[in-house]
Amino acid sequence: MPHVQVRPSRDLRNNYREIANTLKENNPVIITNNGKGEAVLISMEDYAKFEDFQFQQYVVNALDEAEKEASSPNAKWYSHEEVKANFLNRKKKNNV
């Protein structure tokens, strides 16, 4: 389990190496300014994991929404060909 450190903002300048080593150990650092929390520093590895988690949550939410829409009696269904044609038209229209 990560050990969170709380450090004043001046430590970013005065003790950067120490903070960087803490981050390399996958421990987050809360930066304070005038005694109030202002930012959280995490390692690049932890940030990449966080981005992956956010993307997975986005996909799960989008699939849940699509499932709800599909179960509606008013749902309109499209064939594969119709979806492909729509995609190609949009792509052409946007010059992508």
Secondary structure, DSSP 8 states (H G I E B T S, - for coil): ----EEEETHHHHHSHHHHHHHHHTT--EEEEETTEEEEEE--HHHHHHHHHHHHHHHHHHHHHHHHHHHHSTT-----HHHHHHHHHHHHHHTT-
